[in-house]
Amino acid sequence: MKKFLGNKTAIAIFTLPALLLYTIMVFYPIMQTFFRSLYEWDGLTAGTFIWFDNYKNLFDDSVFYTSLYNGLIFAAIITVTQIGIASILAFVIADGVVKGRRLLRISYFIPVVLSITVVCQLWLSIYNGQYGLMNKLFEILGIHYQQDWLSSSKSAIIAVAFVNAWQYMGYHFALILAGVRSVPEQYMEAARIDGATKLQAIRKIMIPMMAETYKFCLVFAVTGGLNAFANMYIMTGGGPGTSTYTLTYLMYRSAFRVGEFGYGSAAAAMLVIECLLATLIINRLVARERITY
Amino acid sequence: MAWLIKKVRQNNLPVTGFMWLYAILSVYPLIWMIFYSLKNNDEIFVTNPFGFPTHLRFENYSNAWSKYNVPVYFMNSVIVAGATVIGAIVLSVMFSYAAARLQWRLRGIAHTYIMIGMFIPIQVIMIPLAILVRDFHLANTYGALIVPYIAFNLSFTSIVFYGFFRSIPNELEESACIDGASIYRTFFSIMLPIIKPALATMVIFIFLNSWNEFTMAVILITKESLKTLPLGLLFFQGQFTTDWGAMGAAMTIASLPTVLIYMLFSEQVENALTVGSAVKG
């Protein structure tokens, strides 16, 4: 048996293709990102080693701070709206009182499976200042709040963040609903017998027991927000001006438009550090000990 | 009045109202897209922006299909997503079988090593990846997308399969060994059939992922004839005002496969997309 499961050739055949591809396409590039962030490099020649100059320039670049700030705003908006709304929807659905639950679930989840291009194009037309749906809606309701949502540098990042919040809310809904279902019935039953209201039971028992689920949702939403790129690329192109730049967008711009690959790598390296920090903080704040049941 | 309040409370009217209101907010943009894919510009902008089309203009679909590059984009998406599904499933199922069941010294390390990939956002490695694709002469071939897509799906897929393989009792392999089956035979005829449900889930997961992938595609593909749907649809941005109906039709066509898959396998799709939380958490 030992010989059977310790077959060296078989092990090599089974594991080497995956390990090789992963090493070349995933692991080597992440090392390269850090390594190249110390170079002045145009992507073609060998480049010159300049120590931490790229980082120094980054810290002197006002666009870098705009990008950081936008990443945080984006992350905050999607985290609060997605997890907030998803929690309410999931708790009500799990409660089983509302009729038409299957249809509701499908409705909440469907934007998740759409392509981000389709979603962004749709919302571009909804936000459009001249003939957009949003302004038409305000017109019908008699509210004078019409504006060109994406061309004001203050509202643009918020408008873009809401598109992402709208699209991936359903993902968090599905996660939280699965979390609710995994909490054993008897805990809620016990709370009910002890005279707790539904809201109390959810707040004091359900949510603490779902710490793992919430931790994942938080990490997913926050890092997703910090990494945001496609929404800006399609909807605003970073504009107006640089008002919707994020770190990823800054990286893309520097490397693939301006040709400063080293500078772009430094931006990417900062992004890794930022995401790592966020993950660590969330892990620190939520669920210090794993709850088993 | 008191009776009405009681009635409202019993039916949870505010809660029900909120649930359906959000459902409408969630689905309406999609329905609106399908509506305007069947309208002309005049109806979209002026006469009937919100409602059901007065006259169903199916010619928008034939226009989108024949005038713009939609068939090319669609085929490219099919090829890229199909090849990614096959490649990623084959490689990860083999790897995770060896990592979960076979006995070798470095298997713990190998498993952790692959798992790290789950925490690397693609954005972070885009620059070196673009250089690699160029140096391997993959630029502007299907390989430019397929190879990185497979590599990026490996981590997550392997970890899901790993979990499944670990839950299979040892006796199965023991009896196969005693009956004289080879390790390959055991893998194909005994192990693979057992993890079939996981295979189906991961096929859906990888397909949705690669069908909709945008960030890598936009950086790695510039050639018009290789663009996948998410890239190709960007092209309409320039020509916004000329033919909205056709644009709506193209977007509807692009969304059809994933929406259809979701409608047919809604439970599996939700499982596929949420299975990660169990692993990552």
Chai-1 contact restraints between the chains, C-beta under 6 A:
chainA,res_idxA,chainB,res_idxB,connection_type,confidence,min_distance_angstrom,max_distance_angstrom,comment,restraint_id
A,M1,B,C177,contact,1.0,0.0,6.0,A-B,restraint_1
A,F4,B,C177,contact,1.0,0.0,6.0,A-B,restraint_2
A,L5,B,L102,contact,1.0,0.0,6.0,A-B,restraint_3
A,L5,B,Q103,contact,1.0,0.0,6.0,A-B,restraint_4
A,G6,B,Q103,contact,1.0,0.0,6.0,A-B,restraint_5
A,N7,B,I183,contact,1.0,0.0,6.0,A-B,restraint_6
A,A10,B,I183,contact,1.0,0.0,6.0,A-B,restraint_7
A,I11,B,A98,contact,1.0,0.0,6.0,A-B,restraint_8
A,I11,B,L102,contact,1.0,0.0,6.0,A-B,restraint_9
A,I11,B,W104,contact,1.0,0.0,6.0,A-B,restraint_10
A,F14,B,M94,contact,1.0,0.0,6.0,A-B,restraint_11
A,F14,B,A98,contact,1.0,0.0,6.0,A-B,restraint_12
A,T15,B,F95,contact,1.0,0.0,6.0,A-B,restraint_13
A,T15,B,A98,contact,1.0,0.0,6.0,A-B,restraint_14
A,P17,B,L91,contact,1.0,0.0,6.0,A-B,restraint_15
A,A18,B,L91,contact,1.0,0.0,6.0,A-B,restraint_16
A,A18,B,F95,contact,1.0,0.0,6.0,A-B,restraint_17
A,A18,B,L154,contact,1.0,0.0,6.0,A-B,restraint_18
A,L21,B,A151,contact,1.0,0.0,6.0,A-B,restraint_19
A,Y22,B,A151,contact,1.0,0.0,6.0,A-B,restraint_20
A,Y22,B,L154,contact,1.0,0.0,6.0,A-B,restraint_21
A,M25,B,P148,contact,1.0,0.0,6.0,A-B,restraint_22
A,M25,B,A151,contact,1.0,0.0,6.0,A-B,restraint_23
A,V26,B,G117,contact,1.0,0.0,6.0,A-B,restraint_24
A,V26,B,A151,contact,1.0,0.0,6.0,A-B,restraint_25
A,P29,B,I125,contact,1.0,0.0,6.0,A-B,restraint_26
A,P29,B,P128,contact,1.0,0.0,6.0,A-B,restraint_27
A,P29,B,L129,contact,1.0,0.0,6.0,A-B,restraint_28
A,I30,B,I120,contact,1.0,0.0,6.0,A-B,restraint_29
A,I30,B,I125,contact,1.0,0.0,6.0,A-B,restraint_30
A,Q32,B,P128,contact,1.0,0.0,6.0,A-B,restraint_31
A,T33,B,I125,contact,1.0,0.0,6.0,A-B,restraint_32
A,T33,B,P128,contact,1.0,0.0,6.0,A-B,restraint_33
A,V92,B,V15,contact,1.0,0.0,6.0,A-B,restraint_34
A,V92,B,M19,contact,1.0,0.0,6.0,A-B,restraint_35
A,V97,B,N12,contact,1.0,0.0,6.0,A-B,restraint_36
A,V98,B,T16,contact,1.0,0.0,6.0,A-B,restraint_37
A,V98,B,M19,contact,1.0,0.0,6.0,A-B,restraint_38
A,L104,B,M19,contact,1.0,0.0,6.0,A-B,restraint_39
A,L104,B,A23,contact,1.0,0.0,6.0,A-B,restraint_40
A,I106,B,S266,contact,1.0,0.0,6.0,A-B,restraint_41
A,S107,B,A23,contact,1.0,0.0,6.0,A-B,restraint_42
A,S107,B,S26,contact,1.0,0.0,6.0,A-B,restraint_43
A,S107,B,V27,contact,1.0,0.0,6.0,A-B,restraint_44
A,Y108,B,S26,contact,1.0,0.0,6.0,A-B,restraint_45
A,V113,B,T258,contact,1.0,0.0,6.0,A-B,restraint_46
A,V113,B,Y262,contact,1.0,0.0,6.0,A-B,restraint_47
A,L114,B,S255,contact,1.0,0.0,6.0,A-B,restraint_48
A,S115,B,N212,contact,1.0,0.0,6.0,A-B,restraint_49
A,S115,B,P230,contact,1.0,0.0,6.0,A-B,restraint_50
A,S115,B,A254,contact,1.0,0.0,6.0,A-B,restraint_51
A,I116,B,F214,contact,1.0,0.0,6.0,A-B,restraint_52
A,T117,B,P230,contact,1.0,0.0,6.0,A-B,restraint_53
A,T117,B,L233,contact,1.0,0.0,6.0,A-B,restraint_54
A,V118,B,M251,contact,1.0,0.0,6.0,A-B,restraint_55
A,V118,B,A254,contact,1.0,0.0,6.0,A-B,restraint_56
A,V118,B,S255,contact,1.0,0.0,6.0,A-B,restraint_57
A,L122,B,P29,contact,1.0,0.0,6.0,A-B,restraint_58
A,L122,B,M33,contact,1.0,0.0,6.0,A-B,restraint_59
A,Y131,B,F45,contact,1.0,0.0,6.0,A-B,restraint_60
A,K136,B,P49,contact,1.0,0.0,6.0,A-B,restraint_61
A,A174,B,E270,contact,1.0,0.0,6.0,A-B,restraint_62
A,A174,B,T274,contact,1.0,0.0,6.0,A-B,restraint_63
A,L175,B,T274,contact,1.0,0.0,6.0,A-B,restraint_64
A,L175,B,S277,contact,1.0,0.0,6.0,A-B,restraint_65
A,A178,B,T274,contact,1.0,0.0,6.0,A-B,restraint_66
A,E212,B,G281,contact,1.0,0.0,6.0,A-B,restraint_67
A,F216,B,S277,contact,1.0,0.0,6.0,A-B,restraint_68
A,F216,B,K280,contact,1.0,0.0,6.0,A-B,restraint_69
A,F216,B,G281,contact,1.0,0.0,6.0,A-B,restraint_70
A,N227,B,P121,contact,1.0,0.0,6.0,A-B,restraint_71
A,N227,B,Q123,contact,1.0,0.0,6.0,A-B,restraint_72
A,F229,B,Q123,contact,1.0,0.0,6.0,A-B,restraint_73
A,F229,B,T215,contact,1.0,0.0,6.0,A-B,restraint_74
A,A230,B,F214,contact,1.0,0.0,6.0,A-B,restraint_75
A,A230,B,T215,contact,1.0,0.0,6.0,A-B,restraint_76
A,T248,B,Q123,contact,1.0,0.0,6.0,A-B,restraint_77
A,A255,B,I127,contact,1.0,0.0,6.0,A-B,restraint_78
A,F261,B,I127,contact,1.0,0.0,6.0,A-B,restraint_79
A,G264,B,I127,contact,1.0,0.0,6.0,A-B,restraint_80
A,S265,B,I127,contact,1.0,0.0,6.0,A-B,restraint_81
A,A268,B,V124,contact,1.0,0.0,6.0,A-B,restraint_82
A,L271,B,V124,contact,1.0,0.0,6.0,A-B,restraint_83
A,V272,B,V124,contact,1.0,0.0,6.0,A-B,restraint_84
